Amino acid sequence: MCWSVPGKIIKIDGNVSTVEIAGVKKEVHLDLLEDARIGEYVLVHAGYAIQKVDEEKAKFTIDFFNGKNDA
Amino acid sequence: MLKYVDEYRNAELAGELSQKIKGISTRPFNIMEVCGGHTMSIRKSGIQKIVGGHINLVSGPGCPVCVTSIEDIEKIIALSEEKNAAIATFGDLFYVPGKKKSLADKKAEGSDVRIVYSVSDVLKFAKKEPGKDFIFISIGFETTTPTVAAAVKQAKEENIKNFFILSLNKTMPNALRAVLAHENSKIDALICPGHVSTITGTEMYKFLVEKLGVSCCISGFEPLDILRAIYVLTENFEKGRKVLANAYERAVREKGNIKAKLIMEEVFAESDASWRGFGVIPGSGLRLKKEYSSFDAEKHFDIEIKNVKENPECKCGDILRGFNKPADCSLFKTACTPDTPKGACMVSSEGACAAWYRYGE
């Protein structure tokens, strides 16, 4: 039930944003984030963005899987 | 293509990582995956089978539907009988049987029961239908609770008077303590819930490593994420080290989501909570604070629940504590199936019994 899915913020209107997840646009509330910006990836859970995705850290993890750095 | 998801599902890399795990694993190692989402992902992608015989993956108490006690299910059923009121719930709770009936049964009998994706949907209903009361069944851990807190705040700001919540929200730390400190616990390490940790941060688990000597690794939900967590835990176990590791850095920071934590603390206060299989765990629940008590369904509606007991044959409780596996239950796949569930672990899409039923043992 704690599932959340990453999506890209494409529009912000006050506390509510539009997030694109695999081509589908969803209404997502931003009440729980400090400073969300258009173009950023966020984790969406039950209609709310609960955290931003750190793109640098994501790249580090991919590199680990490809044997480029340690766990 | 789903960015930040598909990259972590590469079967070839998963095969290589599982070989690495097998290569360093020399002795029995019991790892509990706390979160029901991890249980589902592990079973669905066959991770238990590919990591080798020494590693034993055990389901934990991190499925909010599964740990909802029978008394609380009966409260929900009683609320669904209120006149001029509608129940709004996440879909997973819809089929969970109470003593005699589920919400699905009550809906079939004429109660207004609506499945929602978000608590924000319930606010929309309340604004659109001001003559009706809406009761949101608020289950969930630290991931979900801030969304409810934000909605309750919004309801207060907008003076919405026909919106209520039944707070069955629970918190992880004391439940994990109850699992690990039990004399029968054989758990050596935890795969910690990734999305709970986006809110709480890594710091919440320090006491488990320092006080209880159990290693913790926070993990994402894709197969490569989980395999990486198993690798990190196994490597440290083999070297005799206790660690707190974060293998979900793209989403989890040390302090978590501070704004979400503050909203949660503004609206909710700590309370005791009843967990299926555990009984009451002190300080493991959340109730609305006094300033927000007008939204409390238990205060607004007059419901009384008489002594109800869990089905003694259902082993859901022991499964949630890691003492048993679904196959140890005499009801599993006989009297208890997804079509005829006897306990919540068979109903929830993240329940251990449902996962074992669907994807095999």
Interface residues (C-beta under 8 A of the other chain):
Chain A: M1 C2 W3 S4 V5 P6 K8 I21 A22 H29 D31 L32 L33 E34 Y41 L43 H45 A46 G47 Y48 I50 Q51 V53 D54 E55 K57 A58 F60 T61 I62 F64 F65 N66 A71
Chain B: M1 L2 K3 Y4 V5 E7 Y8 N10 L13 L17 C35 G36 G37 G62 C63 P64 V65 F90 D92 Y117 S118 V119 S120 D121 I139 G140 F141 T143 T144 P146 T147 A150 K153 Q154 P193 G194 H195 V196 T198 I199 F221 L224 D225 R228 Y231 V232 E235 A245 A247 E249 R250 A251 V252 N257 I258 K259 A260 I263 S348 E350
